[in-house]
């Protein structure tokens, strides 16, 4: 993961299984706007295996909605 001013860039293999691609920037995680890596860490800690989480990712200048498990 890498911080970007308007979201978080994820390159994790597990995220790729959920449709997140290298270079995507997470801008909303579980309904909360991402303003840095701390928010994603907080949301990940609160999640349990098998939980479905809605993500908005910025890809190629457009926002796409994904659901990850």
Order of alpha helices (4+ residues) and beta strands (2+ residues): beta-beta-alpha-beta-beta-alpha-beta-beta
